Each structure stands twice: as structure tokens, then as C-alpha cells.
Amino acid sequence: MTGRFIAIVGPSGVGKDSVMLALAEQNPKLLLARRVITRPSDAGGEDFDGVTEAQFTQLEEQGAFALSWAAHGLRYGIPSTVLAALAQGHDVIANLSRGVLLQGQNRFARFETILLTADRDALAKRLKARGRETLEEIEKRLERANFVMPEGIQAYQVDNSGPLDETVGAVLARLYPANA
């Protein structure tokens, strides 16, 4: 049986990367997709492969991505190598933009979406702590935090305002109810 492609979505600062890392640590069947991003590799945050715009375009033209999209002035790609992991029965989890969810749903036979949320105070605190945006950029991200999912996408919503282990437990119970 093929594995599931599990999209993690949510506003900036909600803790997507922390949740995904903790999920993968707790379940060895769950693999993290390492994104390719047009941002310097030393920019901090998630573990990703940084490339230039030209390199990204070349990779995209070569079919190196299972999914690719643009958001926030950057380009993102999920490597095609995830297809082999899915074929081997592994579940693959990735941080996606909500704008690419329909494409993902059409691309992968088994596709699920987890929507992480958090209260505004928690988001603001996390965004300030990561130090990647100005106060003006943080405010813009907070204004976009209450978004609507694309029509046709069913998402399981989990509040990540509290302790990480509670969020991880809730997501694992949803993804693997027989183990809960």
C-alpha cells in the first residue's frame, strides 16, 4: 500500500516545523520532506536546501519536484524523491502553502491536510523570537493568520497554542488512530 502525503499548513509562527520534527521523531514510518527554497541555506529555521532562482528554475524544468509553488517572494519545491518513499509505504509529511493544497491533492493518491492554529499572542511571540521578520512584516503575517482553506480541501484542525507534546499527541491520534 502506498503511503500518505500529509500536508501541514498554518499561519507563520504556528510551529509547523517543530510539530513536524517531533512527529517524525515519534514515528519512524513518518518521513520529513526536505524542501528546496530560493533562500540562502544559512537563513535559519527549518532544514532545507537553499538554491538560487536560476537553480530552482533548472530543477523545476528537469522535473525534480513533485510539487512547487511561490509564496512570500520565495519559491518552494518538494523533491520528486518523495514519490519513492510513498511507493515504499512511508507516510511523508511536508510544510505546504495552502495555495498548493489542491495541486497536492491531485498529485498524490493518498493526501491528508493538518491545519495547525494558535492564538494571536502565541503567533506574535513565536514570530518575534525567530527574528526573521521586521515588526511590520510580523503584523502583516498576523493579519493573514485567519485564512480560509481552499474549497475541496478537508483539513483536520489542531490548536498549537499550548505544549508541543499535546499537539503532537493530537496529530498522531488523528493519523494513526489504531495506535492511540
Backbone as CSV, one residue per row, in Angstrom:
resi,resn,N_x,N_y,N_z,CA_x,CA_y,CA_z,C_x,C_y,C_z
1,MET,0.843,-1.187,0.000,0.000,0.000,0.000,0.881,1.241,0.000
2,THR,0.484,2.221,-0.774,1.262,3.457,-0.815,1.050,4.256,0.458
3,GLY,2.066,5.009,0.800,1.973,5.870,1.962,1.142,7.109,1.672
4,ARG,0.907,7.863,2.708,0.141,9.112,2.593,1.086,10.298,2.512
5,PHE,0.695,11.282,1.707,1.370,12.567,1.722,0.551,13.439,2.664
6,ILE,1.181,13.896,3.735,0.492,14.664,4.768,0.999,16.097,4.735
7,ALA,0.104,16.992,4.391,0.435,18.412,4.314,0.173,19.063,5.664
8,ILE,1.148,19.778,6.152,0.986,20.585,7.365,0.881,22.033,6.905
9,VAL,-0.203,22.682,7.261,-0.404,24.083,6.909,-0.781,24.866,8.153
10,GLY,-0.617,26.168,8.057,-0.977,27.054,9.155,-0.254,28.367,8.996
11,PRO,-0.651,29.339,9.781,-0.045,30.660,9.670,1.418,30.653,10.110
12,SER,2.145,31.652,9.665,3.531,31.818,10.081,3.593,31.904,11.599
13,GLY,4.539,31.181,12.183,4.726,31.218,13.629,3.909,30.190,14.387
14,VAL,3.120,29.383,13.701,2.270,28.414,14.390,3.058,27.205,14.892
15,GLY,4.270,27.018,14.388,5.105,25.916,14.867,5.096,24.695,13.963
16,LYS,4.860,24.900,12.681,4.776,23.773,11.744,6.047,22.920,11.778
17,ASP,7.194,23.547,11.689,8.455,22.798,11.643,8.707,22.048,12.946
18,SER,8.435,22.668,14.076,8.618,21.998,15.374,7.701,20.793,15.498
19,VAL,6.455,20.951,15.081,5.495,19.849,15.152,5.924,18.717,14.224
20,MET,6.323,19.052,13.001,6.721,18.010,12.048,7.938,17.235,12.542
21,LEU,8.919,17.920,13.069,10.117,17.263,13.580,9.764,16.321,14.730
22,ALA,8.925,16.776,15.639,8.516,15.940,16.768,7.698,14.735,16.302
23,LEU,6.861,14.923,15.300,6.084,13.803,14.753,7.009,12.741,14.169
24,ALA,7.993,13.175,13.386,8.928,12.237,12.755,9.778,11.520,13.796
25,GLU,10.120,12.204,14.878,10.907,11.571,15.942,10.105,10.489,16.651
26,GLN,8.790,10.679,16.745,7.949,9.721,17.464,7.458,8.572,16.598
27,ASN,7.501,8.731,15.286,7.014,7.677,14.406,7.978,7.489,13.239
28,PRO,8.782,6.412,13.250,9.776,6.205,12.208,9.180,5.942,10.821
29,LYS,7.907,5.615,10.743,7.260,5.419,9.434,6.978,6.762,8.754
30,LEU,7.047,7.829,9.510,6.729,9.168,9.020,8.022,9.891,8.631
31,LEU,8.148,10.204,7.353,9.360,10.854,6.848,9.107,12.334,6.573
32,LEU,10.094,13.152,6.876,10.016,14.583,6.597,10.487,14.866,5.177
33,ALA,9.708,15.616,4.439,10.148,16.071,3.117,11.042,17.289,3.329
34,ARG,12.213,17.249,2.768,13.152,18.372,2.867,12.904,19.292,1.677
35,ARG,12.413,20.480,1.954,12.057,21.407,0.884,13.282,22.064,0.261
36,VAL,13.120,22.452,-0.987,14.105,23.260,-1.712,13.502,24.662,-1.777
37,ILE,14.275,25.670,-1.348,13.754,27.035,-1.250,14.765,28.013,-1.838
38,THR,14.266,29.030,-2.508,15.150,30.075,-3.051,15.487,31.070,-1.941
39,ARG,16.236,30.582,-0.988,16.678,31.383,0.157,18.036,30.830,0.558
40,PRO,18.934,31.672,1.051,20.254,31.173,1.454,20.139,30.057,2.498
41,SER,20.948,29.038,2.345,20.900,27.874,3.242,21.159,28.230,4.696
42,ASP,21.846,29.324,4.939,22.152,29.718,6.318,21.114,30.692,6.890
43,ALA,19.939,30.783,6.255,18.900,31.728,6.697,18.229,31.316,7.998
44,GLY,18.474,30.095,8.446,17.877,29.641,9.698,16.504,29.040,9.490
45,GLY,15.933,28.610,10.602,14.617,27.990,10.540,14.731,26.514,10.213
46,GLU,13.840,26.033,9.375,13.784,24.616,9.019,15.048,24.144,8.317
47,ASP,15.201,22.840,8.234,16.286,22.221,7.499,15.846,22.137,6.040
48,PHE,16.501,22.873,5.146,16.098,22.939,3.750,17.328,23.061,2.861
49,ASP,17.105,22.894,1.567,18.167,23.087,0.594,17.959,24.443,-0.064
50,GLY,18.893,25.354,0.147,18.807,26.677,-0.439,19.404,26.710,-1.833
51,VAL,18.675,27.317,-2.760,19.144,27.438,-4.140,18.834,28.838,-4.654
52,THR,19.484,29.176,-5.762,19.190,30.452,-6.413,17.933,30.301,-7.267
53,GLU,17.416,31.423,-7.735,16.258,31.392,-8.649,16.585,30.573,-9.893
54,ALA,17.768,30.801,-10.457,18.173,30.085,-11.678,18.266,28.578,-11.427
55,GLN,18.844,28.197,-10.292,18.947,26.776,-9.960,17.560,26.158,-9.780
56,PHE,16.676,26.888,-9.116,15.322,26.387,-8.892,14.616,26.158,-10.228
57,THR,14.714,27.146,-11.109,14.079,27.035,-12.430,14.622,25.829,-13.186
58,GLN,15.919,25.636,-13.122,16.528,24.492,-13.806,16.023,23.176,-13.216
59,LEU,15.977,23.081,-11.896,15.465,21.870,-11.247,14.007,21.608,-11.631
60,GLU,13.231,22.678,-11.635,11.814,22.548,-11.986,11.658,22.044,-13.421
61,GLU,12.437,22.593,-14.333,12.389,22.172,-15.741,12.838,20.722,-15.920
62,GLN,13.700,20.245,-15.022,14.188,18.862,-15.087,13.223,17.880,-14.411
63,GLY,12.122,18.385,-13.863,11.154,17.506,-13.198,11.589,17.050,-11.821
64,ALA,12.429,17.846,-11.160,12.973,17.461,-9.858,11.973,17.623,-8.709
65,PHE,10.827,18.235,-8.977,9.864,18.491,-7.909,8.553,17.744,-8.118
66,ALA,8.051,17.168,-7.049,6.709,16.580,-7.065,5.678,17.702,-6.976
67,LEU,6.028,18.760,-6.260,5.204,19.968,-6.125,6.125,21.169,-6.080
68,SER,5.673,22.292,-6.623,6.434,23.542,-6.486,5.452,24.708,-6.501
69,TRP,5.846,25.807,-5.845,4.981,26.974,-5.745,5.799,28.187,-5.328
70,ALA,5.164,29.336,-5.421,5.783,30.591,-4.975,4.925,31.185,-3.863
71,ALA,5.589,31.740,-2.864,4.896,32.405,-1.751,5.882,33.315,-1.038
72,HIS,5.401,34.471,-0.604,6.213,35.407,0.189,7.516,35.789,-0.502
73,GLY,7.502,35.887,-1.818,8.680,36.286,-2.565,9.720,35.190,-2.744
74,LEU,9.396,33.968,-2.358,10.311,32.837,-2.495,9.642,31.743,-3.319
75,ARG,10.450,30.794,-3.790,9.921,29.625,-4.479,10.270,28.394,-3.651
76,TYR,9.337,27.460,-3.623,9.454,26.264,-2.802,9.232,25.030,-3.657
77,GLY,9.949,23.958,-3.358,9.753,22.704,-4.070,9.842,21.517,-3.129
78,ILE,8.991,20.533,-3.398,9.049,19.247,-2.699,9.707,18.285,-3.689
79,PRO,10.882,17.748,-3.353,11.605,16.897,-4.291,10.795,15.673,-4.728
80,SER,10.985,15.267,-5.954,10.310,14.092,-6.502,10.692,12.805,-5.780
81,THR,11.766,12.835,-5.008,12.182,11.644,-4.257,11.106,11.184,-3.274
82,VAL,10.174,12.076,-2.922,9.097,11.661,-2.010,8.227,10.580,-2.646
83,LEU,8.179,10.540,-3.970,7.353,9.547,-4.659,7.828,8.131,-4.363
84,ALA,9.144,7.923,-4.304,9.692,6.603,-3.985,9.367,6.227,-2.541
85,ALA,9.478,7.171,-1.634,9.161,6.897,-0.223,7.685,6.515,-0.075
86,LEU,6.805,7.233,-0.767,5.374,6.909,-0.727,5.125,5.519,-1.305
87,ALA,5.788,5.192,-2.415,5.616,3.887,-3.053,6.066,2.748,-2.140
88,GLN,7.024,3.044,-1.252,7.515,2.047,-0.299,6.624,1.949,0.934
89,GLY,5.551,2.726,0.971,4.613,2.652,2.084,4.852,3.636,3.204
90,HIS,5.847,4.496,3.054,6.110,5.502,4.082,5.107,6.644,3.961
91,ASP,4.731,7.206,5.079,3.984,8.456,5.082,5.006,9.583,5.037
92,VAL,4.737,10.585,4.217,5.636,11.724,4.066,4.898,12.971,4.523
93,ILE,5.559,13.757,5.350,4.956,14.973,5.885,5.738,16.178,5.374
94,ALA,5.004,17.225,4.997,5.669,18.410,4.456,4.894,19.662,4.824
95,ASN,5.625,20.728,4.985,5.086,22.055,5.227,4.698,22.631,3.867
96,LEU,3.396,22.801,3.634,2.928,23.322,2.358,2.215,24.650,2.539
97,SER,2.158,25.397,1.450,1.346,26.599,1.379,-0.075,26.171,1.057
98,ARG,-1.059,26.850,1.622,-2.444,26.474,1.327,-2.754,26.642,-0.158
99,GLY,-2.001,27.503,-0.852,-2.218,27.731,-2.268,-1.847,26.544,-3.149
100,VAL,-1.124,25.574,-2.619,-0.709,24.411,-3.403,-1.443,23.141,-2.956
101,LEU,-2.376,23.258,-2.020,-3.066,22.078,-1.496,-3.866,21.330,-2.558
102,LEU,-4.586,22.047,-3.404,-5.366,21.367,-4.447,-4.445,20.618,-5.405
103,GLN,-3.318,21.229,-5.738,-2.333,20.571,-6.596,-1.832,19.299,-5.905
104,GLY,-1.550,19.385,-4.624,-1.092,18.215,-3.876,-2.149,17.128,-3.809
105,GLN,-3.374,17.535,-3.579,-4.475,16.569,-3.516,-4.629,15.829,-4.850
106,ASN,-4.407,16.537,-5.951,-4.490,15.917,-7.273,-3.251,15.093,-7.607
107,ARG,-2.133,15.413,-6.997,-0.852,14.768,-7.307,-0.675,13.431,-6.586
108,PHE,-1.152,13.347,-5.351,-0.901,12.173,-4.525,-2.185,11.379,-4.297
109,ALA,-2.088,10.065,-4.446,-3.255,9.189,-4.304,-3.847,9.273,-2.899
110,ARG,-2.995,9.345,-1.909,-3.453,9.437,-0.510,-2.899,10.748,0.054
111,PHE,-3.777,11.695,0.291,-3.380,13.049,0.678,-4.230,13.490,1.869
112,GLU,-3.583,13.973,2.906,-4.284,14.496,4.080,-3.705,15.850,4.444
113,THR,-4.541,16.671,5.060,-4.109,18.004,5.475,-4.355,18.185,6.960
114,ILE,-3.328,18.643,7.649,-3.420,19.018,9.064,-3.255,20.532,9.121
115,LEU,-4.255,21.219,9.641,-4.217,22.673,9.808,-3.857,22.987,11.259
116,LEU,-2.679,23.547,11.454,-2.264,23.980,12.794,-2.721,25.417,13.015
117,THR,-3.260,25.679,14.185,-3.680,27.024,14.561,-3.050,27.374,15.908
118,ALA,-3.095,28.645,16.246,-2.641,29.114,17.559,-3.246,30.497,17.771
119,ASP,-3.365,30.879,19.017,-3.926,32.209,19.275,-2.931,33.294,18.855
120,ARG,-3.439,34.490,18.645,-2.638,35.596,18.106,-1.414,35.910,18.977
121,ASP,-1.566,35.868,20.290,-0.438,36.157,21.181,0.694,35.142,21.003
122,ALA,0.340,33.867,20.882,1.350,32.829,20.691,2.065,33.020,19.351
123,LEU,1.294,33.336,18.306,1.899,33.574,16.988,2.863,34.753,17.029
124,ALA,2.427,35.860,17.625,3.265,37.061,17.689,4.573,36.782,18.440
125,LYS,4.476,36.080,19.550,5.652,35.762,20.349,6.640,34.893,19.559
126,ARG,6.116,33.891,18.861,6.979,32.997,18.091,7.633,33.714,16.910
127,LEU,6.868,34.555,16.226,7.424,35.294,15.090,8.541,36.236,15.539
128,LYS,8.340,36.909,16.653,9.379,37.804,17.165,10.620,37.019,17.575
129,ALA,10.413,35.852,18.185,11.530,35.046,18.671,12.396,34.497,17.543
130,ARG,11.795,34.203,16.403,12.606,33.625,15.323,13.461,34.673,14.627
131,GLY,13.114,35.959,14.746,13.974,37.043,14.285,14.201,37.143,12.793
132,ARG,13.282,36.646,11.975,13.454,36.713,10.526,12.701,37.876,9.891
133,GLU,11.717,38.448,10.593,10.882,39.496,10.021,10.949,40.765,10.852
134,THR,10.680,41.893,10.185,10.557,43.164,10.888,9.212,43.179,11.606
135,LEU,9.018,44.153,12.492,7.739,44.263,13.187,6.590,44.479,12.199
136,GLU,6.848,45.235,11.141,5.819,45.459,10.110,5.478,44.144,9.393
137,GLU,6.494,43.356,9.076,6.251,42.070,8.414,5.514,41.107,9.343
138,ILE,5.849,41.151,10.617,5.156,40.305,11.604,3.678,40.673,11.651
139,GLU,3.389,41.949,11.670,1.990,42.389,11.711,1.231,41.912,10.473
140,LYS,1.862,41.980,9.316,1.225,41.503,8.081,0.949,40.007,8.158
141,ARG,1.887,39.259,8.707,1.695,37.812,8.853,0.560,37.516,9.834
142,LEU,0.477,38.293,10.888,-0.605,38.091,11.864,-1.968,38.401,11.247
143,GLU,-2.012,39.390,10.362,-3.267,39.735,9.684,-3.722,38.607,8.764
144,ARG,-2.789,37.834,8.225,-3.128,36.723,7.328,-3.378,35.416,8.080
145,ALA,-3.258,35.425,9.395,-3.329,34.189,10.177,-4.687,33.493,10.106
146,ASN,-5.758,34.236,9.976,-7.094,33.637,9.933,-7.530,33.453,8.485
147,PHE,-6.988,32.449,7.836,-7.292,32.234,6.436,-8.320,31.120,6.263
148,VAL,-8.909,31.092,5.104,-9.882,30.069,4.758,-9.177,29.025,3.898
149,MET,-9.470,27.772,4.159,-8.887,26.697,3.359,-9.514,26.712,1.963
150,PRO,-8.765,26.305,0.951,-9.331,26.240,-0.401,-10.526,25.284,-0.445
151,GLU,-11.491,25.619,-1.265,-12.659,24.758,-1.415,-12.215,23.395,-1.930
152,GLY,-12.763,22.356,-1.340,-12.414,20.998,-1.738,-11.334,20.375,-0.878
153,ILE,-10.764,21.130,0.036,-9.730,20.603,0.933,-10.348,20.381,2.317
154,GLN,-10.295,19.148,2.758,-10.723,18.805,4.104,-9.478,18.793,4.997
155,ALA,-9.511,19.545,6.067,-8.348,19.613,6.956,-8.760,19.267,8.376
156,TYR,-7.883,18.560,9.053,-8.050,18.273,10.470,-7.337,19.388,11.224
157,GLN,-8.061,20.104,12.053,-7.511,21.280,12.738,-7.026,20.922,14.136
158,VAL,-5.812,21.400,14.454,-5.218,21.169,15.770,-4.678,22.495,16.283
159,ASP,-5.052,22.854,17.511,-4.570,24.090,18.138,-3.183,23.836,18.733
160,ASN,-2.207,24.625,18.318,-0.846,24.505,18.825,-0.471,25.705,19.693
161,SER,-1.422,26.220,20.447,-1.135,27.334,21.357,-0.447,26.851,22.625
162,GLY,-0.657,25.597,22.962,-0.131,25.048,24.215,1.133,24.250,24.016
163,PRO,1.358,23.279,24.913,2.585,22.469,24.859,2.684,21.637,23.574
164,LEU,3.899,21.537,23.056,4.165,20.809,21.829,3.726,19.347,21.926
165,ASP,3.978,18.708,23.073,3.638,17.289,23.184,2.134,17.042,23.077
166,GLU,1.308,17.998,23.492,-0.140,17.856,23.344,-0.534,17.925,21.876
167,THR,0.060,18.853,21.158,-0.214,18.982,19.719,0.215,17.726,18.988
168,VAL,1.411,17.245,19.267,1.929,16.048,18.612,1.032,14.848,18.913
169,GLY,0.605,14.722,20.151,-0.289,13.625,20.524,-1.603,13.676,19.754
170,ALA,-2.157,14.874,19.602,-3.420,15.030,18.872,-3.251,14.679,17.394
171,VAL,-2.147,15.105,16.795,-1.915,14.805,15.379,-1.677,13.311,15.182
172,LEU,-0.857,12.703,16.036,-0.600,11.270,15.910,-1.878,10.453,16.102
173,ALA,-2.735,10.864,17.027,-4.005,10.162,17.239,-4.882,10.241,15.996
174,ARG,-4.813,11.354,15.292,-5.582,11.505,14.049,-4.986,10.662,12.923
175,LEU,-3.670,10.693,12.781,-3.028,9.980,11.682,-2.970,8.473,11.900
176,TYR,-2.814,8.059,13.163,-2.649,6.643,13.487,-3.588,6.260,14.633
177,PRO,-4.908,6.299,14.386,-5.879,6.057,15.470,-5.745,4.668,16.115
178,ALA,-5.260,3.675,15.388,-5.108,2.339,15.962,-4.032,2.319,17.046
179,ASN,-3.105,3.280,16.986,-2.018,3.343,17.976,-2.364,4.233,19.167
180,ALA,-3.477,4.955,19.078,-3.818,5.937,20.130,-4.349,5.257,21.375
